[in-house]
C-alpha cells in the first residue's frame, strides 16, 4: 500500500522548497487523474461540489443586485483564483485516495485545521488583495468616458490601465495561490515559506502554469455559462487536479510513492 510523504517540519522562516521541471501539457494529465478521483469518491465530490456551487451563485446574485456589468470580470477572476484556496477538504480527499485510504467527510473537514494559522492567514492575505483589486477597479472606472456611446479612442486610457492593473494582479495572485494551500496543509509550514515556494514553482514552470491558468479560466467560464450548475463537477475536478499538480512539482526529500 502506498504511503504518504512525511510531513516536513522546519523552523526556518520563509525558506523555499525546490520544484521539479514538468512538461508544458502536464496539467491535462492532472485533469485525467482528477477524473479518476471523482470516480473513486463520487459522494464526497458531489457534497463539496454543491457547497462550492454556492460561491459563484452568490457572485452572480451580487452582480445582478449591483446592476452593472463592470463587476463581472473581476468577480469571475477572483473566484477562479481564490476558489482553490478554500478547497482543503477536497485536497484531503485526493490525498487520502493516494495513500490508499478511504476518504471521509469528517476527516476532510479536519484538514481545514491542520495548519490554522497559515491557512486562515492566507485567506486574509487573499481577501486584502481582492479588496485592493476592487478599490483599484473603482478608481480606474473614473476614467470611463461619461458619454453614452464612447469611441475606442475615448475608451483607450480606461482599457489600457484596466488591463495592465488587472493583468499584474491576476498573475501575482495566481503565482501566490497556485500551491500555497497544498503546501501549508500537508507540511504545516509558515505562510511565507508556502508563498515563496509557490511563486518559485510557478516561475520554474511558466509554460505549464500558463496552460493550467487557461484551463482554470476556461472551466470557470463554463461554470458560469451553465448558471453555476457546472461547478458541482468543476470545483472537485480543479481541486483534485491542483493537488496532483502540487505532487508533480513540489519536491520532497523522499519519493512519495504515488503520482
C-alpha positions in Angstrom: 0.0 0.0 0.0 1.5 3.4 -0.9 2.4 5.7 1.9 2.3 9.4 2.1 5.3 11.6 2.2 6.3 12.5 5.7 5.3 15.9 6.9 8.2 18.2 6.7 8.7 20.4 9.8 11.0 23.3 9.6 11.8 26.2 11.9 13.4 28.4 9.2 11.1 31.2 8.2 10.3 31.9 4.5 12.5 29.1 3.1 11.8 27.8 -0.4 11.1 24.2 -1.4 12.7 23.0 -4.6 10.5 22.3 -7.5 10.6 19.9 -10.4 10.5 20.9 -14.1 7.5 19.5 -15.8 6.2 19.4 -19.4 4.0 22.1 -20.8 1.0 20.0 -21.1 1.2 18.2 -17.8 -1.9 19.9 -16.5 -4.0 17.7 -18.8 -2.6 14.7 -17.0 -3.6 16.2 -13.7 -7.2 16.6 -15.0 -7.2 12.9 -16.1 -6.1 11.9 -12.5 -8.7 14.2 -11.1 -11.5 12.5 -13.1 -10.3 9.2 -11.6 -10.5 10.7 -8.1 -14.1 11.8 -8.7 -15.0 8.3 -9.8 -13.4 6.9 -6.7 -15.1 9.3 -4.3 -18.3 10.4 -6.1 -20.4 11.2 -3.0 -17.8 13.4 -1.3 -17.1 15.1 -4.6 -20.8 15.8 -5.0 -21.1 17.2 -1.5 -18.2 19.6 -1.9 -19.3 20.4 -5.4 -22.7 21.5 -4.1 -21.1 23.5 -1.3 -18.7 25.3 -3.7 -21.5 26.0 -6.2 -23.0 28.4 -3.7 -19.9 30.6 -4.0 -20.3 31.5 -7.8 -24.1 31.6 -7.3 -23.6 34.3 -4.7 -21.3 36.2 -7.0 -23.9 36.1 -9.8 -26.5 37.3 -7.3 -24.3 40.2 -6.3 -23.7 41.1 -10.0 -27.5 41.1 -10.5 -28.0 43.3 -7.4 -25.3 45.7 -8.4 -26.9 46.3 -11.8 -23.6 46.8 -13.6 -21.6 44.6 -15.9 -18.3 46.1 -14.7 -18.1 43.8 -11.7 -18.5 40.6 -13.7 -14.9 40.1 -14.9 -13.2 40.9 -11.5 -15.7 38.6 -9.8 -15.0 35.7 -12.3 -11.3 36.1 -12.0 -11.4 36.4 -8.2 -13.4 33.2 -7.9 -11.1 31.4 -10.3 -8.1 32.3 -8.2 -9.5 32.3 -4.7 -11.7 29.2 -5.0 -8.8 26.7 -4.8 -7.7 28.3 -1.5 -10.8 27.1 0.1 -10.6 23.5 -1.2 -8.6 22.0 1.6 -11.3 19.4 2.1 -11.0 18.2 -1.5 -7.2 18.2 -1.3 -7.6 15.9 1.7 -9.9 13.6 -0.2 -7.3 13.3 -3.1 -4.5 12.8 -0.5 -6.4 10.0 1.2 -7.1 8.3 -2.1 -3.4 8.3 -3.0 -2.5 6.9 0.4 -4.8 4.0 -0.3 -7.3 5.1 2.4 -11.0 5.6 2.2 -11.7 9.3 2.5 -14.5 10.6 4.8 -16.2 13.9 5.1 -15.3 14.2 8.8 -11.6 13.6 8.0 -11.7 16.2 5.2 -13.2 18.8 7.4 -10.3 18.3 9.9 -7.9 19.2 7.1 -9.1 22.8 7.4 -7.5 23.0 10.8 -4.2 21.2 10.1 -2.4 24.5 9.9 -5.0 27.1 11.1 -2.5 30.0 11.4 -1.2 29.5 7.9 -4.5 28.7 6.2 -6.5 31.5 7.8 -3.6 33.9 7.3 -3.5 33.0 3.6 -7.3 33.6 3.4 -6.8 37.0 5.0 -4.0 37.8 2.5 -6.1 36.9 -0.5 -9.0 38.9 0.9 -6.8 42.0 1.3 -5.5 41.6 -2.2 -9.1 41.3 -3.6 -10.2 44.4 -1.6 -7.3 46.4 -3.1 -8.2 45.0 -6.5 -11.8 46.1 -6.3 -10.7 49.5 -5.0 -8.3 49.9 -7.9 -11.1 48.9 -10.3 -13.4 51.6 -8.8 -10.7 54.2 -9.3 -10.0 53.1 -12.8 -13.7 53.3 -13.6 -13.4 57.0 -13.0 -11.6 57.1 -16.4 -14.6 55.6 -18.2 -16.0 58.2 -20.7 -19.1 60.0 -19.5 -20.8 59.7 -22.9 -23.5 57.3 -24.0 -21.5 55.8 -27.0 -17.8 56.3 -26.4 -15.4 55.7 -29.2 -12.4 53.3 -28.9 -10.1 56.3 -28.6 -12.1 57.6 -25.7 -12.0 54.2 -24.1 -8.3 53.6 -24.7 -7.0 55.0 -21.4 -9.6 53.1 -19.4 -9.0 49.8 -21.2 -5.2 50.1 -21.2 -4.9 50.9 -17.5 -7.6 48.4 -16.5 -5.9 45.6 -18.5 -2.4 46.5 -17.1 -3.5 46.6 -13.5 -5.8 43.5 -13.8 -3.1 41.5 -15.5 -0.4 42.3 -12.9 -2.8 41.4 -10.1 -4.0 38.3 -11.7 -0.5 37.0 -12.3 0.5 37.9 -8.8 -2.4 36.1 -7.1 -2.1 33.1 -9.4 1.6 32.7 -8.5 0.9 33.1 -4.8 -2.1 30.8 -4.7 -1.1 28.0 -7.1 0.4 25.7 -4.5 0.4 27.6 -1.2 -2.8 25.9 0.3 -1.5 22.4 -0.5 1.9 23.1 1.0 0.5 24.5 4.2 -2.0 21.7 4.6 0.5 18.8 4.1 3.7 20.3 5.5 2.3 22.7 8.1 4.9 25.3 7.4 4.6 29.1 7.8 2.7 31.1 5.3 5.7 32.8 3.8 7.5 29.5 3.2 4.5 28.3 1.3 4.0 31.5 -0.7 7.7 31.8 -1.7 7.7 28.1 -2.7 4.6 28.5 -4.8 6.0 31.6 -6.6 9.2 29.7 -7.3 7.4 26.7 -8.6 5.3 28.9 -11.0 8.4 30.7 -12.2 10.2 27.4 -12.8 7.3 26.1 -15.0 5.9 29.1 -16.8 4.7 27.1 -19.8 2.8 24.5 -17.8 1.4 27.2 -15.5 0.1 29.2 -18.5 -1.7 26.1 -19.7 -3.1 25.4 -16.2 -4.3 29.0 -15.8 -6.0 28.8 -19.2 -7.7 25.6 -18.1 -8.9 27.2 -14.9 -10.3 30.3 -16.6 -12.0 28.2 -19.3 -13.7 25.8 -16.8 -14.7 28.7 -14.6 -16.3 30.4 -17.6 -18.1 27.2 -18.4 -19.4 27.0 -14.9 -20.9 30.5 -15.1 -22.3 29.8 -18.5 -24.2 26.8 -17.1 -25.7 29.1 -14.4 -23.2 27.8 -11.8 -24.6 24.3 -12.0 -21.4 23.1 -13.7 -19.4 23.9 -10.6 -20.8 20.8 -9.0 -18.2 18.9 -11.1 -15.8 21.7 -12.0 -14.7 22.6 -8.4 -13.9 19.0 -7.3 -12.1 18.5 -10.7 -10.0 21.6 -10.3 -9.2 20.9 -6.7 -8.1 17.3 -7.3 -6.1 18.4 -10.3 -4.4 21.1 -8.2 -3.4 18.5 -5.7 -1.8 16.3 -8.4 -0.1 19.4 -9.8 1.4 20.1 -6.4 2.6 16.5 -6.1 4.2 16.7 -9.6 6.0 20.0 -9.0 7.0 20.5 -5.3 9.9 18.2 -4.4 10.2 16.0 -1.3 13.2 14.6 0.3 11.9 11.1 -0.1 9.8 9.6 -3.0 6.1 10.0 -2.3 5.3 6.5 -3.6 2.4 7.7 -5.8 1.7 10.1 -8.6 
